Structures are given as C-alpha cells and as structure tokens.
Amino acid sequence: MEKVGIGNIQIIVGFGLSMAKELQKGLEDGKLQFGEIIGFADNLASIPNVVQAVQKAPAEFLDLTAQEQEQLKKFVQDGFDIENNKVELAIEESFYFALSGVRYATTMARIFTKKAA
C-alpha cells in the first residue's frame, strides 16, 4: 500500500495557524485596523493552494498513521504560539481531540472494509 503522507493536511493546518497569528497581531490593541489587513495578503494569496489541499486531504486522513499524527501534533506545537497560554492550550487540545476522532474513524473503516491486520 502506497503511503499518502500529510503534506496537504499541513498546508491546511499551516494556513489556519498563519491566519490566527495575523489576527492576534492585528488585535493586539483590541481592534483590527484597515491597515493591518495587509498582513493577511500572503495568507489570502495562498488560498488556491489551500483549496487544492482540501480536495486531497481526505485521502491523507484515511491513511493517517500514529507516527503521522505525532508529526502533526509537533507541527501544531511548533507553529502555534499565542500569548494567552490557556487559549493556546485549549486550541491545541481541540486539535489533538480531532486527530483522535480521525484515528478512531480510520480504524473502524479499516476493520469494516477488511483492511485490518
């Protein structure tokens, strides 16, 4: 069985992390100013790549291994740092919970499609 990898998932998650960082910077003074929207330009320019990644990501989720899940966790930890540690922890834990759900779903799919060892 050919491994699919996690590149498209990383593109999607990276886009979300980058948008969150820009939003945090823009809201440091409590409000988002029009001039601060320019910081989102790189993110907005990457939307076509994100759309393509979203179309390819389901195959990656279905092929996700425990090792790849750990890589994604590290990717989020390394790329996501906001000043409010409680909020950061809550977001990271939510991401890990979602990965657990994906792992459960893919395990069940493998069992019921007779792909399980």
KETIDREN-524901 format. One record per atom (N, C-alpha, C): atom name; z, y, x; residue in three letters. Coordinates in nm, 3 decimals, m for minus. Layout:
BEGIN
+------+---------+---------+---------+------+
: name :      c3 :      c2 :      c1 : resn :
+------+---------+---------+---------+------+
:   CA :       Z :       Y :       X :  ala :
...
+------+---------+---------+---------+------+
***
This chain:
BEGIN
+------+---------+---------+---------+------+
: name :      c3 :      c2 :      c1 : resn :
+------+---------+---------+---------+------+
:    N :   0.000 :  m0.119 :   0.084 :  met :
:   CA :   0.000 :   0.000 :   0.000 :  met :
:    C :   0.000 :   0.125 :   0.088 :  met :
:    N :  m0.092 :   0.214 :   0.064 :  glu :
:   CA :  m0.102 :   0.336 :   0.142 :  glu :
:    C :   0.004 :   0.437 :   0.100 :  glu :
:    N :   0.071 :   0.497 :   0.199 :  lys :
:   CA :   0.173 :   0.597 :   0.170 :  lys :
:    C :   0.106 :   0.729 :   0.137 :  lys :
:    N :   0.159 :   0.796 :   0.038 :  val :
:   CA :   0.102 :   0.922 :  m0.008 :  val :
:    C :   0.162 :   1.040 :   0.067 :  val :
:    N :   0.292 :   1.033 :   0.100 :  gly :
:   CA :   0.358 :   1.143 :   0.169 :  gly :
:    C :   0.426 :   1.239 :   0.073 :  gly :
:    N :   0.468 :   1.352 :   0.127 :  ile :
:   CA :   0.542 :   1.450 :   0.046 :  ile :
:    C :   0.490 :   1.593 :   0.067 :  ile :
:    N :   0.375 :   1.607 :   0.127 :  gly :
:   CA :   0.321 :   1.739 :   0.159 :  gly :
:    C :   0.305 :   1.830 :   0.039 :  gly :
:    N :   0.255 :   1.777 :  m0.072 :  asn :
:   CA :   0.235 :   1.860 :  m0.191 :  asn :
:    C :   0.367 :   1.898 :  m0.256 :  asn :
:    N :   0.462 :   1.808 :  m0.254 :  ile :
:   CA :   0.595 :   1.842 :  m0.306 :  ile :
:    C :   0.655 :   1.954 :  m0.222 :  ile :
:    N :   0.637 :   1.948 :  m0.090 :  gln :
:   CA :   0.689 :   2.053 :  m0.003 :  gln :
:    C :   0.621 :   2.187 :  m0.030 :  gln :
:    N :   0.492 :   2.185 :  m0.060 :  ile :
:   CA :   0.422 :   2.310 :  m0.094 :  ile :
:    C :   0.485 :   2.373 :  m0.218 :  ile :
:    N :   0.510 :   2.290 :  m0.319 :  ile :
:   CA :   0.566 :   2.341 :  m0.446 :  ile :
:    C :   0.708 :   2.392 :  m0.424 :  ile :
:    N :   0.790 :   2.310 :  m0.359 :  val :
:   CA :   0.930 :   2.350 :  m0.335 :  val :
:    C :   0.934 :   2.472 :  m0.243 :  val :
:    N :   0.851 :   2.474 :  m0.140 :  gly :
:   CA :   0.845 :   2.588 :  m0.049 :  gly :
:    C :   0.808 :   2.716 :  m0.122 :  gly :
:    N :   0.715 :   2.707 :  m0.217 :  phe :
:   CA :   0.677 :   2.823 :  m0.297 :  phe :
:    C :   0.797 :   2.875 :  m0.375 :  phe :
:    N :   0.869 :   2.784 :  m0.438 :  gly :
:   CA :   0.987 :   2.824 :  m0.514 :  gly :
:    C :   1.094 :   2.887 :  m0.425 :  gly :
:    N :   1.116 :   2.829 :  m0.309 :  leu :
:   CA :   1.216 :   2.884 :  m0.216 :  leu :
:    C :   1.174 :   3.022 :  m0.167 :  leu :
:    N :   1.047 :   3.037 :  m0.135 :  ser :
:   CA :   0.998 :   3.166 :  m0.088 :  ser :
:    C :   1.010 :   3.273 :  m0.196 :  ser :
:    N :   0.976 :   3.238 :  m0.318 :  met :
:   CA :   0.990 :   3.333 :  m0.429 :  met :
:    C :   1.137 :   3.372 :  m0.449 :  met :
:    N :   1.226 :   3.274 :  m0.438 :  ala :
:   CA :   1.369 :   3.302 :  m0.454 :  ala :
:    C :   1.419 :   3.398 :  m0.346 :  ala :
:    N :   1.373 :   3.377 :  m0.223 :  lys :
:   CA :   1.414 :   3.465 :  m0.112 :  lys :
:    C :   1.366 :   3.608 :  m0.136 :  lys :
:    N :   1.240 :   3.623 :  m0.176 :  glu :
:   CA :   1.186 :   3.756 :  m0.203 :  glu :
:    C :   1.259 :   3.823 :  m0.318 :  glu :
:    N :   1.291 :   3.746 :  m0.419 :  leu :
:   CA :   1.364 :   3.801 :  m0.532 :  leu :
:    C :   1.504 :   3.846 :  m0.490 :  leu :
:    N :   1.568 :   3.766 :  m0.406 :  gln :
:   CA :   1.701 :   3.803 :  m0.357 :  gln :
:    C :   1.693 :   3.934 :  m0.278 :  gln :
:    N :   1.593 :   3.944 :  m0.189 :  lys :
:   CA :   1.577 :   4.068 :  m0.111 :  lys :
:    C :   1.554 :   4.187 :  m0.203 :  lys :
:    N :   1.468 :   4.166 :  m0.301 :  gly :
:   CA :   1.436 :   4.275 :  m0.393 :  gly :
:    C :   1.552 :   4.319 :  m0.479 :  gly :
:    N :   1.644 :   4.228 :  m0.505 :  leu :
:   CA :   1.757 :   4.259 :  m0.593 :  leu :
:    C :   1.886 :   4.293 :  m0.518 :  leu :
:    N :   1.876 :   4.315 :  m0.387 :  glu :
:   CA :   1.996 :   4.346 :  m0.309 :  glu :
:    C :   2.070 :   4.468 :  m0.363 :  glu :
:    N :   1.995 :   4.566 :  m0.413 :  asp :
:   CA :   2.058 :   4.686 :  m0.468 :  asp :
:    C :   2.082 :   4.675 :  m0.618 :  asp :
:    N :   2.059 :   4.558 :  m0.673 :  gly :
:   CA :   2.086 :   4.535 :  m0.814 :  gly :
:    C :   1.966 :   4.555 :  m0.905 :  gly :
:    N :   1.857 :   4.604 :  m0.852 :  lys :
:   CA :   1.738 :   4.623 :  m0.935 :  lys :
:    C :   1.613 :   4.605 :  m0.850 :  lys :
:    N :   1.507 :   4.561 :  m0.913 :  leu :
:   CA :   1.381 :   4.537 :  m0.845 :  leu :
:    C :   1.293 :   4.661 :  m0.859 :  leu :
:    N :   1.259 :   4.722 :  m0.746 :  gln :
:   CA :   1.177 :   4.842 :  m0.745 :  gln :
:    C :   1.030 :   4.803 :  m0.734 :  gln :
:    N :   0.943 :   4.890 :  m0.782 :  phe :
:   CA :   0.799 :   4.862 :  m0.779 :  phe :
:    C :   0.751 :   4.834 :  m0.637 :  phe :
:    N :   0.795 :   4.911 :  m0.540 :  gly :
:   CA :   0.754 :   4.892 :  m0.401 :  gly :
:    C :   0.794 :   4.758 :  m0.343 :  gly :
:    N :   0.901 :   4.701 :  m0.396 :  glu :
:   CA :   0.950 :   4.572 :  m0.347 :  glu :
:    C :   0.862 :   4.455 :  m0.394 :  glu :
:    N :   0.784 :   4.480 :  m0.494 :  ile :
:   CA :   0.695 :   4.376 :  m0.547 :  ile :
:    C :   0.590 :   4.337 :  m0.443 :  ile :
:    N :   0.561 :   4.428 :  m0.350 :  ile :
:   CA :   0.464 :   4.399 :  m0.244 :  ile :
:    C :   0.508 :   4.278 :  m0.162 :  ile :
:    N :   0.639 :   4.257 :  m0.151 :  gly :
:   CA :   0.691 :   4.141 :  m0.078 :  gly :
:    C :   0.648 :   4.008 :  m0.139 :  gly :
:    N :   0.607 :   4.011 :  m0.264 :  phe :
:   CA :   0.563 :   3.889 :  m0.333 :  phe :
:    C :   0.415 :   3.858 :  m0.309 :  phe :
:    N :   0.343 :   3.947 :  m0.240 :  ala :
:   CA :   0.198 :   3.933 :  m0.224 :  ala :
:    C :   0.161 :   3.800 :  m0.158 :  ala :
:    N :   0.229 :   3.764 :  m0.050 :  asp :
:   CA :   0.196 :   3.636 :   0.017 :  asp :
:    C :   0.219 :   3.519 :  m0.077 :  asp :
:    N :   0.327 :   3.525 :  m0.153 :  asn :
:   CA :   0.356 :   3.417 :  m0.248 :  asn :
:    C :   0.247 :   3.409 :  m0.355 :  asn :
:    N :   0.209 :   3.523 :  m0.406 :  leu :
:   CA :   0.107 :   3.524 :  m0.511 :  leu :
:    C :  m0.026 :   3.475 :  m0.456 :  leu :
:    N :  m0.056 :   3.506 :  m0.331 :  ala :
:   CA :  m0.180 :   3.461 :  m0.270 :  ala :
:    C :  m0.183 :   3.309 :  m0.253 :  ala :
:    N :  m0.066 :   3.247 :  m0.247 :  ser :
:   CA :  m0.061 :   3.102 :  m0.227 :  ser :
:    C :  m0.067 :   3.023 :  m0.358 :  ser :
:    N :  m0.074 :   3.091 :  m0.469 :  ile :
:   CA :  m0.074 :   3.023 :  m0.600 :  ile :
:    C :  m0.187 :   2.920 :  m0.613 :  ile :
:    N :  m0.310 :   2.949 :  m0.568 :  pro :
:   CA :  m0.414 :   2.845 :  m0.580 :  pro :
:    C :  m0.375 :   2.715 :  m0.507 :  pro :
:    N :  m0.314 :   2.727 :  m0.390 :  asn :
:   CA :  m0.268 :   2.607 :  m0.318 :  asn :
:    C :  m0.158 :   2.536 :  m0.395 :  asn :
:    N :  m0.070 :   2.613 :  m0.455 :  val :
:   CA :   0.040 :   2.554 :  m0.533 :  val :
:    C :  m0.016 :   2.480 :  m0.654 :  val :
:    N :  m0.114 :   2.538 :  m0.720 :  val :
:   CA :  m0.176 :   2.473 :  m0.836 :  val :
:    C :  m0.238 :   2.340 :  m0.796 :  val :
:    N :  m0.309 :   2.339 :  m0.683 :  gln :
:   CA :  m0.367 :   2.213 :  m0.635 :  gln :
:    C :  m0.257 :   2.112 :  m0.602 :  gln :
:    N :  m0.149 :   2.160 :  m0.541 :  ala :
:   CA :  m0.038 :   2.071 :  m0.506 :  ala :
:    C :   0.027 :   2.012 :  m0.631 :  ala :
:    N :   0.040 :   2.093 :  m0.736 :  val :
:   CA :   0.100 :   2.045 :  m0.862 :  val :
:    C :   0.016 :   1.932 :  m0.919 :  val :
:    N :  m0.114 :   1.941 :  m0.905 :  gln :
:   CA :  m0.202 :   1.835 :  m0.957 :  gln :
:    C :  m0.188 :   1.705 :  m0.878 :  gln :
:    N :  m0.157 :   1.715 :  m0.749 :  lys :
:   CA :  m0.147 :   1.598 :  m0.663 :  lys :
:    C :  m0.004 :   1.543 :  m0.650 :  lys :
:    N :   0.095 :   1.624 :  m0.684 :  ala :
:   CA :   0.235 :   1.587 :  m0.663 :  ala :
:    C :   0.281 :   1.465 :  m0.743 :  ala :
:    N :   0.232 :   1.442 :  m0.864 :  pro :
:   CA :   0.281 :   1.323 :  m0.937 :  pro :
:    C :   0.267 :   1.193 :  m0.858 :  pro :
:    N :   0.155 :   1.178 :  m0.788 :  ala :
:   CA :   0.137 :   1.057 :  m0.707 :  ala :
:    C :   0.242 :   1.049 :  m0.597 :  ala :
:    N :   0.277 :   1.164 :  m0.541 :  glu :
:   CA :   0.380 :   1.166 :  m0.437 :  glu :
:    C :   0.517 :   1.130 :  m0.495 :  glu :
:    N :   0.546 :   1.183 :  m0.613 :  phe :
:   CA :   0.674 :   1.149 :  m0.676 :  phe :
:    C :   0.682 :   1.000 :  m0.707 :  phe :
:    N :   0.572 :   0.942 :  m0.751 :  leu :
:   CA :   0.572 :   0.799 :  m0.784 :  leu :
:    C :   0.585 :   0.710 :  m0.661 :  leu :
:    N :   0.552 :   0.765 :  m0.546 :  asp :
:   CA :   0.554 :   0.689 :  m0.421 :  asp :
:    C :   0.672 :   0.731 :  m0.331 :  asp :
:    N :   0.764 :   0.809 :  m0.385 :  leu :
:   CA :   0.873 :   0.867 :  m0.307 :  leu :
:    C :   0.971 :   0.760 :  m0.259 :  leu :
:    N :   0.993 :   0.757 :  m0.128 :  thr :
:   CA :   1.089 :   0.662 :  m0.070 :  thr :
:    C :   1.222 :   0.733 :  m0.049 :  thr :
:    N :   1.326 :   0.655 :  m0.020 :  ala :
:   CA :   1.457 :   0.713 :   0.008 :  ala :
:    C :   1.449 :   0.803 :   0.131 :  ala :
:    N :   1.373 :   0.763 :   0.231 :  gln :
:   CA :   1.358 :   0.844 :   0.353 :  gln :
:    C :   1.290 :   0.977 :   0.320 :  gln :
:    N :   1.188 :   0.974 :   0.235 :  glu :
:   CA :   1.120 :   1.098 :   0.197 :  glu :
:    C :   1.212 :   1.188 :   0.115 :  glu :
:    N :   1.297 :   1.128 :   0.032 :  gln :
:   CA :   1.394 :   1.207 :  m0.042 :  gln :
:    C :   1.487 :   1.280 :   0.053 :  gln :
:    N :   1.530 :   1.212 :   0.157 :  glu :
:   CA :   1.617 :   1.275 :   0.258 :  glu :
:    C :   1.542 :   1.388 :   0.329 :  glu :
:    N :   1.414 :   1.366 :   0.357 :  gln :
:   CA :   1.333 :   1.472 :   0.419 :  gln :
:    C :   1.325 :   1.594 :   0.328 :  gln :
:    N :   1.308 :   1.570 :   0.199 :  leu :
:   CA :   1.302 :   1.682 :   0.103 :  leu :
:    C :   1.436 :   1.753 :   0.094 :  leu :
:    N :   1.546 :   1.679 :   0.095 :  lys :
:   CA :   1.678 :   1.742 :   0.094 :  lys :
:    C :   1.694 :   1.834 :   0.214 :  lys :
:    N :   1.655 :   1.784 :   0.332 :  lys :
:   CA :   1.666 :   1.864 :   0.454 :  lys :
:    C :   1.575 :   1.986 :   0.445 :  lys :
:    N :   1.456 :   1.968 :   0.390 :  phe :
:   CA :   1.361 :   2.078 :   0.373 :  phe :
:    C :   1.424 :   2.189 :   0.288 :  phe :
:    N :   1.492 :   2.150 :   0.180 :  val :
:   CA :   1.557 :   2.248 :   0.093 :  val :
:    C :   1.674 :   2.314 :   0.165 :  val :
:    N :   1.758 :   2.235 :   0.230 :  gln :
:   CA :   1.872 :   2.290 :   0.302 :  gln :
:    C :   1.829 :   2.389 :   0.409 :  gln :
:    N :   1.725 :   2.354 :   0.484 :  asp :
:   CA :   1.679 :   2.440 :   0.592 :  asp :
:    C :   1.608 :   2.565 :   0.542 :  asp :
:    N :   1.541 :   2.554 :   0.430 :  gly :
:   CA :   1.461 :   2.665 :   0.381 :  gly :
:    C :   1.526 :   2.752 :   0.277 :  gly :
:    N :   1.643 :   2.714 :   0.233 :  phe :
:   CA :   1.705 :   2.786 :   0.122 :  phe :
:    C :   1.842 :   2.836 :   0.163 :  phe :
:    N :   1.851 :   2.966 :   0.179 :  asp :
:   CA :   1.978 :   3.026 :   0.218 :  asp :
:    C :   1.991 :   3.158 :   0.145 :  asp :
:    N :   2.085 :   3.165 :   0.053 :  ile :
:   CA :   2.112 :   3.290 :  m0.015 :  ile :
:    C :   2.257 :   3.327 :   0.012 :  ile :
:    N :   2.288 :   3.452 :  m0.008 :  glu :
:   CA :   2.421 :   3.500 :   0.027 :  glu :
:    C :   2.531 :   3.440 :  m0.060 :  glu :
:    N :   2.502 :   3.415 :  m0.185 :  asn :
:   CA :   2.603 :   3.360 :  m0.275 :  asn :
:    C :   2.606 :   3.208 :  m0.254 :  asn :
:    N :   2.701 :   3.161 :  m0.177 :  asn :
:   CA :   2.707 :   3.019 :  m0.142 :  asn :
:    C :   2.728 :   2.929 :  m0.262 :  asn :
:    N :   2.800 :   2.977 :  m0.364 :  lys :
:   CA :   2.821 :   2.895 :  m0.483 :  lys :
:    C :   2.689 :   2.874 :  m0.557 :  lys :
:    N :   2.611 :   2.979 :  m0.569 :  val :
:   CA :   2.482 :   2.968 :  m0.636 :  val :
:    C :   2.388 :   2.880 :  m0.553 :  val :
:    N :   2.389 :   2.899 :  m0.422 :  glu :
:   CA :   2.306 :   2.818 :  m0.334 :  glu :
:    C :   2.341 :   2.670 :  m0.348 :  glu :
:    N :   2.470 :   2.640 :  m0.347 :  leu :
:   CA :   2.514 :   2.501 :  m0.361 :  leu :
:    C :   2.473 :   2.444 :  m0.497 :  leu :
:    N :   2.488 :   2.524 :  m0.602 :  ala :
:   CA :   2.451 :   2.477 :  m0.736 :  ala :
:    C :   2.302 :   2.445 :  m0.744 :  ala :
:    N :   2.219 :   2.530 :  m0.682 :  ile :
:   CA :   2.074 :   2.506 :  m0.685 :  ile :
:    C :   2.039 :   2.383 :  m0.603 :  ile :
:    N :   2.099 :   2.371 :  m0.484 :  glu :
:   CA :   2.071 :   2.254 :  m0.401 :  glu :
:    C :   2.115 :   2.125 :  m0.472 :  glu :
:    N :   2.232 :   2.125 :  m0.533 :  glu :
:   CA :   2.280 :   2.006 :  m0.603 :  glu :
:    C :   2.191 :   1.972 :  m0.722 :  glu :
:    N :   2.139 :   2.074 :  m0.790 :  ser :
:   CA :   2.046 :   2.051 :  m0.901 :  ser :
:    C :   1.918 :   1.984 :  m0.851 :  ser :
:    N :   1.871 :   2.029 :  m0.735 :  phe :
:   CA :   1.752 :   1.969 :  m0.675 :  phe :
:    C :   1.779 :   1.823 :  m0.641 :  phe :
:    N :   1.895 :   1.795 :  m0.582 :  tyr :
:   CA :   1.930 :   1.658 :  m0.546 :  tyr :
:    C :   1.943 :   1.570 :  m0.670 :  tyr :
:    N :   1.999 :   1.626 :  m0.777 :  phe :
:   CA :   2.010 :   1.552 :  m0.902 :  phe :
:    C :   1.872 :   1.517 :  m0.956 :  phe :
:    N :   1.779 :   1.613 :  m0.948 :  ala :
:   CA :   1.642 :   1.588 :  m0.994 :  ala :
:    C :   1.577 :   1.478 :  m0.910 :  ala :
:    N :   1.601 :   1.480 :  m0.779 :  leu :
:   CA :   1.547 :   1.374 :  m0.693 :  leu :
:    C :   1.604 :   1.239 :  m0.731 :  leu :
:    N :   1.731 :   1.234 :  m0.766 :  ser :
:   CA :   1.792 :   1.108 :  m0.809 :  ser :
:    C :   1.725 :   1.056 :  m0.936 :  ser :
:    N :   1.694 :   1.149 :  m1.027 :  gly :
:   CA :   1.625 :   1.110 :  m1.150 :  gly :
:    C :   1.486 :   1.055 :  m1.121 :  gly :
:    N :   1.417 :   1.117 :  m1.027 :  val :
:   CA :   1.284 :   1.069 :  m0.987 :  val :
:    C :   1.297 :   0.930 :  m0.926 :  val :
:    N :   1.397 :   0.913 :  m0.842 :  arg :
:   CA :   1.418 :   0.782 :  m0.777 :  arg :
:    C :   1.443 :   0.674 :  m0.883 :  arg :
:    N :   1.526 :   0.705 :  m0.982 :  tyr :
:   CA :   1.555 :   0.610 :  m1.090 :  tyr :
:    C :   1.427 :   0.577 :  m1.167 :  tyr :
:    N :   1.352 :   0.681 :  m1.202 :  ala :
:   CA :   1.230 :   0.660 :  m1.281 :  ala :
:    C :   1.128 :   0.577 :  m1.205 :  ala :
:    N :   1.111 :   0.605 :  m1.077 :  thr :
:   CA :   1.014 :   0.528 :  m1.000 :  thr :
:    C :   1.060 :   0.385 :  m0.979 :  thr :
:    N :   1.189 :   0.365 :  m0.964 :  thr :
:   CA :   1.241 :   0.228 :  m0.952 :  thr :
:    C :   1.216 :   0.150 :  m1.080 :  thr :
:    N :   1.243 :   0.210 :  m1.194 :  met :
:   CA :   1.218 :   0.144 :  m1.322 :  met :
:    C :   1.069 :   0.117 :  m1.341 :  met :
:    N :   0.986 :   0.210 :  m1.301 :  ala :
:   CA :   0.841 :   0.189 :  m1.314 :  ala :
:    C :   0.797 :   0.072 :  m1.228 :  ala :
:    N :   0.850 :   0.064 :  m1.108 :  arg :
:   CA :   0.814 :  m0.048 :  m1.020 :  arg :
:    C :   0.861 :  m0.182 :  m1.078 :  arg :
:    N :   0.981 :  m0.183 :  m1.134 :  ile :
:   CA :   1.034 :  m0.306 :  m1.192 :  ile :
:    C :   0.948 :  m0.352 :  m1.309 :  ile :
:    N :   0.914 :  m0.260 :  m1.397 :  phe :
:   CA :   0.842 :  m0.298 :  m1.517 :  phe :
:    C :   0.691 :  m0.311 :  m1.498 :  phe :
:    N :   0.641 :  m0.271 :  m1.382 :  thr :
:   CA :   0.499 :  m0.294 :  m1.353 :  thr :
:    C :   0.484 :  m0.406 :  m1.251 :  thr :
:    N :   0.593 :  m0.476 :  m1.226 :  lys :
:   CA :   0.597 :  m0.592 :  m1.137 :  lys :
:    C :   0.558 :  m0.557 :  m0.994 :  lys :
:    N :   0.586 :  m0.434 :  m0.951 :  lys :
:   CA :   0.561 :  m0.396 :  m0.813 :  lys :
:    C :   0.689 :  m0.408 :  m0.729 :  lys :
:    N :   0.799 :  m0.442 :  m0.795 :  ala :
:   CA :   0.925 :  m0.453 :  m0.722 :  ala :
:    C :   0.925 :  m0.580 :  m0.639 :  ala :
:    N :   0.992 :  m0.573 :  m0.526 :  ala :
:   CA :   1.000 :  m0.691 :  m0.438 :  ala :
:    C :   1.100 :  m0.791 :  m0.491 :  ala :
+------+---------+---------+---------+------+
***
